[in-house]
């Protein structure tokens, strides 16, 4: 359990979520401006910036709040006993508001209207399936590393996974209800139409549940108990997000 003052952890989740949204949306806007008409290159630029930036954000903030930056991760952490329900439910509003603030910041940085609702509709069956898969795999990744006492690898692993998931999922792997809310405020390459957001959130929650089932099947707790006197084993400290 994290014993830092709750207000510090909430501030960490707000700042991290704002940076995440600014990173995803800002790099999407920049990609559109730098590579007009080349969708493949735009996606590559957006994915590369997100992967690298996410690694840095998680690396810096994980000692403070665990750098969840994602309501699904916070809920999963509470279900796994890594944090209290009070803390998990306290994190979520700050993650959402942080992503909204980051979206506004990205728009303003590129001289766009602060609130610029997206017209990019993504509510299709393949997108729904993609979000279920993307979120489930993210949950298994984060908590699988924690359960096998390798949480130090989480920042790099999550950054690498999200960067790859931009390409292997048709939805470009949001895997995060808070970032879905933030991205609807930007009518850019990274945006999502408001009418598509509820479907993404449902898919991400379903994915979180599927991910926990997968975690318990692949990583049974009793198989990874620390040996007595093992100085290299650290406590349960899930850290991330996702994206995108």
C-alpha positions, 0 to 999 in steps of 0.5 A: 500500500502507498502511504503518501498523503492522498492529496499528493497521489490525487495530484499525481493522477491529475498531472499524469493524466493531463500530460498523457492526454496532451501527449496523445492529442498534441502529437496527433495534431503535430502529425497531421500538420507535419505529414498531411495526407499520409495517414500511415506516417501520422499514425507512426509519429503519434504512436512513437511519441505516445510510447516514449512519453508514456514511459517517461510519465509512468517512470516519474510518477509511479512512486507517488500514486502508482501512475494508474492514469486509467480508471480500469487500472485503478478498479483492477488494483482495488479488486486485486487488493493493491489499493483500497476502494476509497483510493481507487474511487478517489483517483478516477475523477482526477484521471478524467478531469486531468485528461480533459485538461490535457486535451484543452491544453493540447488544443490551445498549444496548437492554436485551435479552439480549447474545446473542439469536439471530434467528428471521428466516429469509431463505434463499430464492432471491430473497434469494440473488439479491439478495445476489449482486447487492448484493455485486457492485455494491458491489465494482464501486462501490468498486474502480471509484472506486479505479481511476478515481482517485476514492477520495475519493468512496467514503465518500459513495458507499458510504453512498448505495448501501447506503441505496438497496440496503435498498429495491431488494433483497429481502434488504435488502443485507447484502453482507457476510459479517461483518455476516451473522454479527453480525446472527444474534445479534439477534432484531430487525428487522435480524436473520437466522436462523443457518440462513440465514447460510451461504446469505448468505455463499455468495451474497456470495462469489459476488457478489464474484467477479461484481463483480470480473468486472464491474470488469475489463469496465467499468474496464480498467486500461490505460484509467485509467493516470495521466498522468505528472506528474498531481498529482491522482491518488492511490494505490489505496485502496479503502475501505468496507463494507456492509453492512448 
